Amino acid sequence: MRQQVTKELYSYWNGLKGARSAPDRSDIDPAAIRQILADTFIIEVDHAFDFPIRLSGSRLDALWMTEQKGASFIDLWRGDDRRSIAAALLTVIDGVTPIVAGVRTHAPGFAPLELELLLLPLRHFGKTHSRVLGALAPNHQPDWLGQRCAGPLELLSLRVIGPESHNANLCKHAPFEATRAAGERPRLVVLEGGKS
């Protein structure tokens, strides 16, 4: 995750989750994440797999200059990417696992805008396969936001986020920063370490 919004939402969700596979929708306190609410949304898992948006942040609404509540999350995507996004949502709810993705859109006459998408499983009244909490955070605030309608979202990359214990181990064994001087050729550095 690169965007501060997605990092904060993931950290909040992970704290609520505790030892459970996913927190319940009723655990979410909007006041606790008020600084990132504009970029967040909640999707309902329906039988038709249209994935309607139940709650939509103001920046998500501003991208398409209309309220997204009730709209299909799948319909926000290019035709070629709709099956991939539906599969990603099913992975989130079936595997009870978070997904982060790189996304792009653009408004006519403006440069493409890259965004980071985070999808997190939620229970609803104790039931799994119910809700997905998400964030769609732009890498910068575009001048046209709220004045021009964005085009369909385009999927650039997709990654399943593994268990916290795995991520913690990766961080523990990488206590170095990769830097090199301008013009210097890249080189391989082997660090000696032990087993944990």
Buried (B, 14 or more C-beta within 10 A) or exposed (E): BEBEBBBBBBEBBBEBBEEEEBBBBEBBEEEEBEEBBBBBBBBBBEEEEBBBBBBBBEBBBBBBEEEBBEBBBBEBBBEEBBEBBBEBBBBBBEEBBBBBBBBBBBBEEEEEBBBBBBBBBBBBEEEBEBBBBBBBBBEEEBEBBEEBEBBBBBBBEBEEBEEEEEEEEEEEEEEEEEEEEEEEEEEEEEEEEEEE
